[in-house]
């Protein structure tokens, strides 16, 4: 009989696991473009975990974890945002981070987390959900497209010329 995954609201007890997964996400982005994305440090997991833990109790934030046999194997972090004139966007839910432990990927855990966080954002009143993903992260983009997301913006970065 296969072990099933469950998704639940994160608690302070999940901070270390969320921090570890957040550091993995940061490392993946840095590997894609080290000039754009911060490098992970030995303190990243703790700092990231503490940051997300500080968000858990906020009424307009959703932090979920996916677990298997009592072990956190993924998480999603999202929140409600108001009108954003810089992005020409009305109020929306924003999916900030979603990550699954590499050993548990390609088994539906990402879809499970994504569907759960979208449902929670809808419960909070989000009529639209936006997210950003690294342009090279094709597997994430496929996950999001299957869930009904469409491409709307492209971020471009220019580094200052060397002198």
C-alpha positions in Angstrom: 0.0 0.0 0.0 1.5 3.4 -1.0 2.1 6.1 1.5 -0.1 9.1 0.8 0.8 12.7 1.1 -1.3 15.2 3.1 -1.4 18.9 3.0 -2.0 21.0 6.1 -1.4 24.5 7.4 2.2 25.0 8.5 3.0 25.5 12.2 6.1 26.8 14.0 7.3 23.2 14.3 7.7 23.1 10.5 10.2 26.1 10.5 13.4 24.0 10.1 11.9 21.9 7.2 10.5 24.9 5.4 13.9 26.7 5.8 15.7 23.7 4.3 13.4 23.6 1.4 13.6 27.4 0.9 17.4 27.2 0.8 17.1 24.5 -1.9 14.8 26.8 -3.9 17.3 29.7 -3.5 20.2 27.4 -4.5 18.3 26.3 -7.7 17.6 30.0 -8.7 21.2 31.0 -8.0 22.5 28.1 -10.2 20.3 29.4 -13.0 21.5 33.0 -12.8 24.1 33.8 -10.1 24.1 37.5 -11.1 20.4 37.8 -10.5 19.7 35.5 -7.6 21.2 35.5 -4.1 23.5 32.7 -3.1 22.6 30.4 -0.3 24.8 30.6 2.8 25.0 28.3 5.8 22.5 30.6 7.5 19.9 30.7 4.7 17.8 27.8 5.9 17.4 29.3 9.4 16.7 32.8 8.1 14.3 31.7 5.5 12.5 29.4 7.9 12.3 32.2 10.5 10.9 34.6 7.9 8.2 32.2 6.7 7.4 31.3 10.4 6.8 35.0 11.0 4.1 35.0 8.3 2.1 31.9 9.4 -0.3 33.7 11.7 -1.1 36.6 9.4 -4.7 36.5 8.2 -3.9 37.3 4.6 -1.1 34.7 4.3 -1.2 31.0 3.5 1.6 28.7 4.4 1.0 25.0 3.7 3.2 22.0 4.0 2.9 18.6 2.3 4.0 15.7 4.4 4.5 12.0 4.0 4.7 9.7 7.1 5.1 12.8 9.3 8.0 14.3 7.3 7.6 17.6 5.5 8.4 17.1 1.8 7.1 20.4 0.4 5.6 23.7 1.1 3.7 26.6 -0.5 3.8 30.2 0.7 1.2 32.7 -0.7 -0.6 35.8 0.3 -3.2 38.4 -0.6 -2.0 41.7 -2.1 -3.8 44.9 -2.9 -3.7 47.0 -6.0 -0.2 47.2 -7.5 0.2 50.2 -9.8 3.8 49.2 -10.6 2.5 45.9 -12.0 -0.7 47.4 -13.4 -2.6 44.8 -11.4 -5.7 44.8 -9.2 -6.0 42.9 -5.9 -4.8 39.4 -6.2 -3.4 36.4 -4.5 0.3 36.0 -5.0 2.1 32.6 -4.9 5.5 33.5 -3.5 7.1 30.1 -3.2 6.3 26.5 -3.8 8.9 23.7 -3.6 9.0 19.9 -3.2 11.9 18.0 -1.9 13.8 16.6 -4.9 13.3 13.0 -3.8 9.6 13.5 -3.8 9.2 15.3 -7.1 7.3 14.0 -10.2 4.8 12.2 -7.9 2.0 14.8 -7.8 3.0 16.5 -4.6 3.5 19.9 -6.4 0.0 19.6 -7.9 -1.4 18.7 -4.5 0.2 21.7 -2.8 -0.7 24.1 -5.7 -4.4 23.0 -5.7 -4.5 23.4 -1.9 -2.9 26.9 -1.9 -5.2 28.1 -4.7 -8.2 26.8 -2.8 -7.1 28.7 0.4 -6.5 31.9 -1.6 -10.0 31.6 -3.1 -11.4 31.2 0.4 -9.6 34.4 1.4 -11.3 36.2 -1.6 -8.6 36.1 -4.3 -10.2 36.4 -7.7 -6.9 36.1 -9.5 -3.5 34.6 -8.5 -0.2 35.7 -9.9 3.3 34.2 -9.6 6.8 34.4 -10.9 9.0 31.6 -12.0 12.5 31.4 -13.4 12.2 31.3 -17.2 14.4 28.2 -17.3 12.3 26.3 -14.8 10.2 24.5 -17.4 8.8 21.8 -15.0 7.4 24.5 -12.7 5.9 26.3 -15.7 4.3 23.1 -16.9 2.7 22.6 -13.5 1.4 26.1 -13.4 0.1 25.9 -17.0 -1.8 22.6 -16.2 -3.4 24.5 -13.3 -4.7 27.3 -15.7 -1.9 29.9 -15.3 -0.9 31.8 -18.4 2.2 33.8 -19.2 1.7 37.6 -18.7 5.1 39.2 -17.9 8.7 38.6 -18.5 11.3 40.0 -16.0 14.5 41.2 -17.6 17.7 42.0 -15.6 20.6 44.2 -16.6 23.7 44.3 -14.5 25.7 47.6 -14.2 28.6 47.7 -16.7 32.0 46.9 -15.2 34.3 49.9 -15.1 
